[in-house]
Amino acid sequence: MEINWITAGWIIDMILNGLVWLIIAAFFLIFIDMTDTWTRKAIKWMDEVDKWTRKLIDFLFEWIQKKNLKIISSITLIIIFGILAQLGIIPKLIT
C-alpha cells in the first residue's frame, strides 16, 4: 500500500493552519474584550463631559443674555465654535 504524500501533507497543513488560527482568534478575542471595556468607559466619560459642557454653554448664554453683552457673546461663540471645529466635532454633528 502506497501513501499519497501530497494528501497527507495537505491534511497536516490544514490541521496546523487550523490550530494556528484558533490560537490567533483566542488571543484577539481576549484583546477585543479588554478594549471593549476601555471603550465603554471612554463613552461614559465622554457622555459626562458632554453634559457638563452643555450645562456650561447654557449657563454662559443665559448670563450673556441677561447682561445684554452682544460683543462678548460674539467672541465667546467664535471661541467655542473654533474649539469645536478644531476638535472635529462640528463636522461630525453636521453629518
Protein Blocks (a to p, Z undefined) as FASTA:
>chain_A
ZZdfklmmmmmmmmmmmmmmmmmmmmmmmmmmmmmmmmmmmmmmmmmmmmmmmmmmmmmm
mmmmmnopaklmmmmmmmmmmmmmmnommmmmmZZ
